[in-house]
Amino acid sequence: MTVMQRLMANLFGGWFQLRQRFPAMLLDELADAVTLGEREHLGELRFAVESRLTVRAVLAGVSARARAEEVFAQLRVWDTEDNCGVLIYLLLSEQRIEIVADRGIARRVPQAQWDAICARMRGAFARAEWREGSLAGIEAVHALLREHFPAGDRPNPDELPDRPVLL
């Protein structure tokens, strides 16, 4: 996208539909999905949805990826015992999905697998299947965390909040 396209998307895109696409009931369901999945692995999953970027951020060239990395730090997803926190970040205005993984899990999972999860979610969202796309993304991340960081017999405290964040 050009800067002008990004400006228009962030000013006039579907960002105002944040609460319609992610109502309280869906946020509750997503939180439950995160909680249940985390019982089976040592990872921590956060889910964040941002309606739009500021004009200043767009003009400064802040990409969805860079913003996702900022949110990863702000939500302290990196602050886990095994360095296996994962953030699913949605930028509604630009229809972007980014997955940011902490170094422990990033070393074990190739970028192509994260990209495949984003593509699956993007396909569902294009069909206005916000619930299905979000739950599929959460489950796919849980599957990778179960594979690489199974809970086993180790203590498995819930290190980060499970409720999705609307920004």
Secondary structure, 3 states (H helix, E strand, C coil): CCHHHHHHHHHHCHHHHHHHHCCHHHHHHHHHHHHHHHCCECCEEEEEEECCCCHHHHHCCCCHHHHHHHHHHHCCCCCCCCCCEEEEEEEHHHCEEEEEECHHHHCCCCHHHHHHHHHHHHHHHHCCCHHHHHHHHHHHHHHHHHHHCECCCCCCCCCCCCCCEEC
